[in-house]
Amino acid sequence: MDKVELADAVYARVFPTIIIICAVVGTASFAMHNYSQAVCAFIAIGLAMKLNGIIERRRCERSERLAALGWNRARNPLSSC
């Protein structure tokens, strides 16, 4: 497993966790009338979603670039590659 695959695996597990934590903190802060903290939590969710879009686009571009070079990266665990 190379560094990129390891980073992808960690990111796939950490990103949803961070989004859920920010949503819970934002909702709890709003319920406790701490509006500035709630707004910051929801802004963090929005920025994280934008960053996720950028990361996914770069990941797709990287896989297309590798495919153009002749690499075949199967994601199927049953493949013989």
Wavefront OBJ file of the C-alpha trace (Angstrom):
o trace
v 0.000 0.000 0.000
v 1.584 3.268 -1.067
v 1.213 6.640 0.627
v -1.608 7.810 -1.641
v -3.715 4.717 -0.950
v -3.092 5.059 2.779
v -4.069 8.732 2.700
v -7.224 7.858 0.748
v -8.170 5.185 3.278
v -7.640 7.510 6.255
v -9.506 10.352 4.525
v -12.472 8.115 3.697
v -12.872 7.314 7.390
v -12.025 10.668 8.956
v -14.034 13.003 6.701
v -17.520 11.670 7.575
v -16.604 11.625 11.262
v -15.582 15.290 11.197
v -18.786 16.267 9.379
v -20.934 14.431 11.937
v -19.067 16.002 14.873
v -19.462 19.492 13.381
v -23.176 18.894 12.810
v -23.707 17.705 16.382
v -21.717 20.620 17.832
v -23.563 23.111 15.613
v -26.971 21.743 16.551
v -26.163 21.621 20.264
v -24.730 25.139 20.167
v -27.839 26.434 18.418
v -30.045 24.721 21.019
v -28.065 26.389 23.802
v -28.449 29.810 22.116
v -24.741 30.063 21.331
v -25.362 31.237 17.794
v -21.843 32.306 16.874
v -20.446 28.862 17.636
v -23.314 27.235 15.719
v -22.662 29.425 12.686
v -18.949 28.586 12.823
v -19.724 24.847 12.956
v -22.046 25.062 9.950
v -19.533 27.174 8.020
v -16.928 24.498 8.779
v -19.264 21.889 7.266
v -19.689 23.999 4.136
v -15.946 24.524 3.741
v -15.306 20.823 4.328
v -17.778 19.923 1.585
v -16.061 22.347 -0.791
v -12.654 20.884 0.092
v -14.046 17.386 -0.435
v -15.133 18.389 -3.940
v -11.637 19.633 -4.731
v -10.039 16.457 -3.369
v -12.429 14.206 -5.299
v -11.766 16.138 -8.519
v -7.997 15.812 -8.070
v -8.352 12.109 -7.271
v -10.346 11.611 -10.472
v -7.793 13.607 -12.492
v -4.981 11.499 -11.012
v -6.682 8.240 -11.906
v -7.348 9.507 -15.445
v -3.697 10.547 -15.768
v -2.531 7.122 -14.576
v -4.958 5.426 -16.955
v -3.498 7.456 -19.820
v -0.054 6.169 -18.830
v -1.283 2.600 -19.042
v -1.860 1.834 -15.358
v -4.822 -0.389 -14.510
v -5.918 0.171 -10.938
v -8.763 -2.205 -10.168
v -10.654 -1.523 -6.948
v -12.274 -4.929 -6.946
v -10.790 -7.137 -4.183
v -11.455 -10.233 -6.285
v -9.476 -9.068 -9.317
v -6.273 -10.805 -10.275
v -4.397 -7.551 -10.955
l 1 2 3 4 5 6 7 8 9 10 11 12 13 14 15 16 17 18 19 20 21 22 23 24 25 26 27 28 29 30 31 32 33 34 35 36 37 38 39 40 41 42 43 44 45 46 47 48 49 50 51 52 53 54 55 56 57 58 59 60 61 62 63 64 65 66 67 68 69 70 71 72 73 74 75 76 77 78 79 80 81
